[in-house]
């Protein structure tokens, strides 16, 4: 890929996340990171496409689990905040 096109591609990819919920952003980030890592490992093993597919699935699952954890933290914080209020 040309070095002149790369900044444009990066900008488009990052701006695509602007309207997403936090959950969607976390799962997308996990999927993209997993696909990249899987492709790199797959290239070493001889099948980058298969590695990317497996990595994307693992990244999606990881992003989902991380999102569930963060939502749980947020709910616990909210409960604690609300129970500390004095009316």
NORLINQUI-V260176 format. One record per residue. N is the residue number from 1. PHI is phi in radians with two decimals (* if undefined). PSI is psi in whole degrees, -180 to 180 (* if undefined). Layout:
BEGIN
N/PHI/PSI
N/PHI/PSI
END
This chain:
BEGIN
1/*/140
2/-1.19/145
3/-1.20/-18
4/-1.38/-28
5/-1.48/-30
6/-0.96/-47
7/-1.07/-35
8/-1.16/-44
9/-1.10/-45
10/-1.08/-43
11/-1.09/-43
12/-1.13/-42
13/-1.10/-46
14/-1.22/-36
15/-1.25/-21
16/-1.17/-18
17/-1.52/-5
18/-1.08/-39
19/-1.65/7
20/-1.48/154
21/-1.28/168
22/-1.05/-39
23/-1.08/-47
24/-1.10/-40
25/-1.12/-43
26/-1.13/-43
27/-1.23/-36
28/-1.15/-43
29/-1.08/-44
30/-1.07/-42
31/-1.13/-46
32/-1.16/-42
33/-1.14/-42
34/-1.13/-40
35/-1.13/-42
36/-1.13/-46
37/-1.14/-41
38/-1.11/-39
39/-1.13/-40
40/-1.13/-46
41/-1.17/-41
42/-1.12/-35
43/-1.12/-38
44/-1.17/-39
45/-1.41/-14
46/1.95/-1
47/-2.55/86
48/-1.14/-37
49/-1.10/-46
50/-1.14/-41
51/-1.08/-41
52/-1.13/-41
53/-1.14/-45
54/-1.14/-43
55/-1.10/-39
56/-1.12/-43
57/-1.11/-44
58/-1.15/-40
59/-1.15/-39
60/-1.09/-46
61/-1.09/-44
62/-1.08/-42
63/-1.11/-39
64/-1.14/-47
65/-1.12/-40
66/-1.10/-41
67/-1.09/-43
68/-1.06/-40
69/-1.09/-47
70/-1.14/-37
71/-1.16/-38
72/-1.11/-44
73/-1.05/-42
74/-1.12/-43
75/-1.12/-41
76/-1.13/-41
77/-1.08/-45
78/-1.07/-44
79/-1.08/-43
80/-1.13/-41
81/-1.11/-46
82/-1.19/-34
83/-1.30/-18
84/-1.55/-7
85/-1.27/146
86/-2.04/129
87/-1.81/*
END
